[in-house]
Amino acid sequence: MNPNIVETINVAREVAWLPWAVQYFFLIGLSYGAWLLSLPGIVFRRPGWGGISRLALLGALVCGLAAPVALLADLHQPGRFWHFYAYFTPTSWMSWGAFFIPVYLIGLLMYAWLAFRPDLARHAASGGKLAKLAGLLAYGGHESRGALKAAALLAFVGAALVALYTGAELAVVQARPLWNTPLLPVQFAITAFAGAVGLVLLFNRCSVRDEAANRRLAKVLAVTQVAALAVGALWIALGLSGLAPVHAQALAEVGPSANWQLAAVWAVSATVLTLLLAWKWPGSGLLIGLLALHSAWMMRWSIFIGGQE
């Protein structure tokens, strides 16, 4: 007789997606959210949006280029990345994401180069230590509106695909009711855009300090907080009403937990506080920017790490 007993109920496992995964989803969300903020001033040339859009594009570039580094780190052995291309799995959102990310990054880099090329040419003409490098990067420096719009379209397709897959690869996991909802990709997109607004608010505070831009961004942030609260309220309503069994099951699993109760209170309080500050005191750009980034990060941490635990 085998004396070993294997418990098949309440099996404890280490989390599979580590903090690097949270970092990736946070950074890529900030990137495509900031890219969206770049459109009004750079592509559509709306008055008052020029400075905001340039700061947003810088944020999109920084976060977009850093995000794949976090994703490679989450693979535990970065050399595994080529497996996604050598062994493509059409039924896996993660496998599709390996192709969506390059589409977005190529479009983003082309778009950023075309947007900043005239600035590089002006910097090259003014002289300085990096004038020669700026001249080479400018490659003539003339503005190309048609090419810029084409690159923006490519980046838009990539951004939409990235936003879709980063939410869907959790939402399709039926074994975890907390993840298995179409509302999760929507909330990811909303909080990503809110975090991007917060990032641009910080950039504005630390550089040009344009108060008009600060107020304009605060209004946009307030709208995102209303949207986030609405999606959260819909999730709870579906769970309490029983109209959506998966939401009811998720609520039954996390409802009795003191940690999740605290997380829910924190999430609502942080969102309401950000909304009130952005609406009533739009001049508090540094504070609401930090709050927006904090909320975007903690939402992903709670869903990813808490959901696995």
C-alpha positions in Angstrom: 0.0 0.0 0.0 1.3 3.5 -0.9 1.5 5.5 2.4 1.7 8.8 0.5 -1.5 10.9 0.5 -2.0 13.5 -2.3 -4.6 16.2 -1.5 -6.7 17.1 -4.5 -8.8 19.7 -2.8 -7.5 23.2 -2.0 -4.2 22.6 -3.8 -2.0 25.6 -3.3 0.1 26.6 -6.3 2.6 29.4 -6.9 1.3 32.2 -9.1 2.2 31.6 -12.8 2.1 35.3 -13.8 4.7 37.2 -11.8 5.0 40.9 -11.1 6.8 41.3 -14.5 3.5 40.5 -16.2 1.8 43.2 -14.2 4.5 45.6 -15.3 4.0 44.6 -18.9 0.3 45.1 -18.9 0.8 48.4 -17.0 3.4 49.8 -19.4 1.7 48.7 -22.7 -1.6 50.2 -21.4 0.1 53.5 -20.7 1.7 53.4 -24.1 -1.4 52.9 -26.2 -3.4 55.3 -23.9 -0.7 58.0 -24.3 -0.6 57.4 -28.1 -4.4 58.1 -28.2 -3.7 61.4 -26.4 -1.1 62.3 -29.1 -3.7 62.3 -31.9 -5.6 65.6 -31.2 -2.6 67.8 -31.4 -0.4 65.9 -34.0 -2.8 64.3 -36.4 -5.9 66.5 -36.0 -4.1 69.7 -35.0 -6.7 70.8 -32.5 -6.0 74.2 -30.8 -4.5 73.8 -27.4 -3.5 70.2 -27.8 0.0 70.6 -29.4 2.0 70.5 -26.2 -0.1 67.8 -24.7 0.2 65.6 -27.7 3.9 65.9 -27.9 4.3 65.0 -24.2 1.9 62.1 -24.7 3.9 60.8 -27.7 7.1 60.8 -25.6 5.2 58.8 -22.9 3.9 56.4 -25.5 7.4 55.8 -26.8 9.1 55.3 -23.4 6.4 52.9 -22.2 6.0 51.1 -25.5 9.7 50.4 -25.8 10.0 49.3 -22.2 6.9 47.0 -22.1 8.4 44.2 -24.2 11.4 44.1 -21.8 9.0 43.3 -19.0 7.3 40.7 -21.1 10.5 39.0 -21.9 11.5 39.0 -18.2 8.1 37.3 -17.4 9.0 34.4 -19.7 11.6 33.4 -17.0 14.0 32.5 -19.8 13.9 35.4 -22.4 15.2 33.1 -25.2 11.8 31.5 -25.3 10.2 34.4 -27.1 10.9 32.8 -30.5 8.6 29.9 -29.5 5.6 32.2 -30.1 6.7 32.5 -33.8 8.0 29.0 -34.4 4.9 27.3 -32.7 2.0 29.6 -33.5 -1.2 28.6 -31.8 -4.3 30.1 -33.4 -6.5 29.3 -30.3 -4.2 31.3 -27.9 -4.6 35.0 -27.4 -1.0 35.1 -26.1 0.2 33.6 -29.3 -1.6 36.3 -31.3 -0.2 39.0 -29.1 3.3 38.1 -30.2 2.3 39.3 -33.7 0.1 42.3 -32.5 2.9 43.9 -30.4 5.3 44.4 -33.4 2.5 45.9 -35.5 1.9 48.5 -32.8 5.5 49.2 -32.1 6.4 49.6 -35.8 3.5 51.9 -36.3 4.4 53.9 -33.2 8.0 54.3 -34.1 7.2 55.4 -37.7 4.5 57.8 -36.4 6.9 59.3 -33.7 9.7 59.7 -36.2 7.5 61.5 -38.7 6.0 63.7 -36.0 9.3 64.7 -34.5 11.3 65.0 -37.7 10.7 68.8 -38.2 11.8 69.3 -34.6 15.0 67.3 -35.2 15.8 69.4 -38.2 15.3 72.6 -36.3 17.6 71.3 -33.5 20.2 70.4 -36.1 20.1 73.9 -37.6 20.6 75.5 -34.2 23.9 73.8 -33.6 25.0 72.0 -30.4 26.6 68.8 -29.3 23.9 66.6 -30.8 23.2 68.7 -33.9 24.9 66.2 -36.2 22.9 63.3 -34.9 19.7 65.2 -35.0 20.4 66.1 -38.6 20.9 62.5 -39.5 17.7 61.4 -37.7 15.7 64.2 -39.3 16.6 62.9 -42.8 15.7 66.2 -44.5 13.3 67.3 -41.8 10.4 68.1 -44.1 6.8 67.5 -42.9 5.0 64.6 -44.5 1.3 64.7 -43.5 0.3 61.8 -45.7 2.9 59.5 -44.3 2.2 60.7 -40.8 -1.5 59.8 -41.2 -0.6 56.4 -42.7 1.7 55.6 -39.8 -1.0 56.8 -37.3 -3.4 54.4 -39.0 -1.0 51.5 -38.6 -0.4 52.4 -35.0 -4.1 52.6 -34.4 -4.6 49.1 -35.8 -1.8 47.8 -33.6 -3.0 49.6 -30.5 -6.5 48.3 -30.9 -5.2 44.7 -31.3 -2.9 45.1 -28.3 -5.8 46.5 -26.2 -8.0 43.6 -27.3 -5.6 40.8 -26.7 -4.3 42.0 -23.3 -7.8 42.0 -22.0 -9.0 38.9 -23.8 -6.2 36.6 -22.7 -7.6 37.0 -19.1 -11.2 37.2 -20.0 -11.2 33.8 -21.7 -10.0 31.9 -18.6 -13.2 30.2 -17.5 -11.5 28.6 -14.5 -11.3 32.1 -12.8 -14.7 33.8 -12.7 -13.1 37.0 -11.6 -11.4 37.2 -15.0 -14.0 35.5 -17.2 -16.0 38.6 -18.1 -16.2 40.8 -21.2 -16.1 43.8 -18.8 -12.4 43.1 -17.9 -11.0 44.2 -21.3 -13.2 47.3 -21.2 -12.0 48.2 -17.7 -8.4 47.6 -18.6 -8.7 50.0 -21.6 -10.4 52.7 -19.5 -7.8 52.5 -16.7 -4.9 52.4 -19.2 -6.1 55.6 -20.8 -6.6 57.2 -17.3 -3.1 56.2 -16.4 -1.8 57.7 -19.6 -3.5 61.0 -18.8 -1.9 60.8 -15.3 1.5 60.3 -16.9 1.1 63.3 -19.2 0.0 65.4 -16.3 3.3 64.5 -14.5 5.3 65.3 -17.7 3.5 68.6 -17.9 4.2 69.4 -14.3 7.9 68.5 -14.5 8.6 70.4 -17.8 6.5 73.2 -19.4 3.9 73.6 -16.6 1.2 74.6 -19.0 -1.8 75.4 -16.8 -4.3 75.4 -19.7 -3.1 71.9 -20.7 -3.3 70.9 -17.0 -7.0 71.9 -16.9 -7.8 70.2 -20.2 -6.2 66.9 -19.1 -8.0 67.1 -15.7 -11.3 67.2 -17.5 -10.4 64.2 -19.6 -9.3 62.3 -16.5 -12.6 63.1 -14.8 -14.5 61.5 -17.6 -12.3 58.4 -17.4 -13.1 58.0 -13.7 -16.8 58.3 -14.3 -16.5 55.5 -16.9 -14.4 53.3 -14.6 -17.1 53.7 -11.8 -19.9 52.9 -14.3 -18.2 49.7 -15.4 -17.5 48.7 -11.8 -21.1 49.3 -10.8 -22.3 47.3 -13.8 -20.1 44.3 -12.8 -21.4 44.4 -9.2 -25.0 44.8 -10.4 -24.7 41.8 -12.7 -23.3 39.8 -9.8 -25.9 40.8 -7.2 -28.8 40.4 -9.6 -27.8 36.9 -10.8 -28.3 37.9 -14.4 -24.8 36.8 -15.2 -23.9 33.6 -13.3 -20.1 34.1 -13.8 -20.3 37.5 -12.1 -22.4 36.1 -9.3 -19.8 33.3 -8.8 -16.9 35.8 -8.8 -18.7 38.0 -6.3 -19.4 35.0 -4.1 -15.7 34.0 -4.1 -14.2 37.4 -3.3 -17.1 38.9 -1.3 -16.4 37.2 2.0 -12.7 38.0 1.8 -11.5 40.9 4.0 -8.6 41.6 1.7 -10.9 41.9 -1.3 -13.4 44.0 0.7 -10.5 46.4 1.5 -9.4 46.4 -2.1 -12.9 47.3 -3.3 -13.1 50.1 -0.8 -9.7 51.4 -1.9 -10.5 51.2 -5.6 -13.8 53.1 -5.2 -12.3 55.7 -2.8 -9.2 56.3 -5.1 -11.4 56.7 -8.2 -13.9 59.0 -6.5 -11.1 61.1 -5.0 -9.4 61.4 -8.4 -12.7 62.4 -9.9 -13.4 65.1 -7.4 -9.9 66.5 -7.5 -9.9 66.5 -11.3 -13.3 68.1 -11.5 -13.1 70.7 -8.7 -9.4 71.4 -8.4 -7.9 70.8 -11.9 -4.8 72.7 -10.9 -3.7 69.8 -8.7 -2.0 68.1 -11.7 0.8 66.4 -9.8 -1.6 64.8 -7.2 -4.2 63.6 -9.7 -1.5 62.4 -12.0 0.0 60.2 -9.3 -3.4 59.0 -8.3 -4.3 58.0 -11.8 -1.0 56.1 -12.3 -1.5 54.5 -8.9 -5.0 53.3 -9.7 -4.0 51.9 -13.1 -1.1 49.9 -11.5 -3.0 48.6 -8.5 -6.0 47.6 -10.5 -3.7 45.3 -12.6 -1.9 44.0 -9.5 -5.2 43.2 -7.7 -6.6 41.4 -10.8 -3.5 39.6 -11.8 -1.8 38.6 -8.6 -4.9 38.6 -6.4 -6.9 36.7 -9.0 -4.2 33.9 -9.1 -4.1 33.7 -5.3 
